[in-house]
Amino acid sequence: MSFSGSTAGSGSGTTRTSLEFGRTHVVRPKGKHEATIVWLHGLGDKGSSWSQLLESFPLPNVKWICPTAPTRPVAAFGGFPCTAWFDVGDISEDAPDDLEGLDFSAAHVANLLSTEPADVKLCVGGFSMGAATALYSATCHAFSQYGNGSPYRVNLSAVVGLSGWLPCSRTLRRRMQGVNDAVRRAASLPILLCHGTGDDVVAYQHGEKSARILSSSGFQNLTLRTYEGLGHYTIPEETDEICRWLSANLCLGGT
């Protein structure tokens, strides 16, 4: 799959009210429930693909929620419908962002987290387009609002993004300067980004640039892990790093 040669946006004419999220898969904690993480799959995938892998993680105190994105026309595929968190065509500085689609999916993630117990830490992570949606949720957390101005009420404790990119990157710095307390909230949010230099779907340069923009905009508690030669997939070395990072940043119990 390539993201070049077309533009992103909501020009497909699909209304949000006609979109329905697919099946949500839940991996229950085997120990004391200390954290809930909504994990978002990549373009064309489904929640069950990741729930099977996440169940094998040595994190007994984590509950994983793996929703499935709506099936919708995607510009990258010439309008052909597939599961997607938002519309996307070209990952570049010049491509427009599907702000309506991003808000729609970020709100779904927030709704999934809103019913969790008050003493449980709330997180979001994902792969590829799922990582982009997770990072967009991180910016909503900093601003305490969605892109459309509606209040964002979830207090995130951590964000993880694998082989992804940052939507709305062109306007992030300017927006951060205009919102009281946004930099403070951004600075206190731990973010882990992992990306392979051999990624031929979402090029490493996009992941690296996203990390730089986030850091310079105030997300100072950010870690970028680079995997030499890794393509658009995950490996045990990467998942081991995720488990170590989550255990440390969420202060989880036994592994």
Sequence and secondary structure as in RCSB ss.txt:
>XXXX:A:sequence
MSFSGSTAGSGSGTTRTSLEFGRTHVVRPKGKHEATIVWLHGLGDKGSSWSQLLESFPLPNVKWICPTAPTRPVA
AFGGFPCTAWFDVGDISEDAPDDLEGLDFSAAHVANLLSTEPADVKLCVGGFSMGAATALYSATCHAFSQYGNGS
PYRVNLSAVVGLSGWLPCSRTLRRRMQGVNDAVRRAASLPILLCHGTGDDVVAYQHGEKSARILSSSGFQNLTLR
TYEGLGHYTIPEETDEICRWLSANLCLGGT
>XXXX:A:secstr
    SS  SSTT   GGG      EEE  SS   EEEEEE  TT  HHHHHHHHTTSS TTEEEEE    EEE G
GGTT EEE SS  S  STTS   HHHHHHHHHHHHHHHHTS TTSEEEEEEETHHHHHHHHHHHHHHHTB TTS 
B    EEEEEEES   TTGGGHHHHHHTSTTHHHHHHTS EEEEEETT SSS HHHHHHHHHHHHHHT  SEEEE
EETT  SS  HHHHHHHHHHHHHHTT    
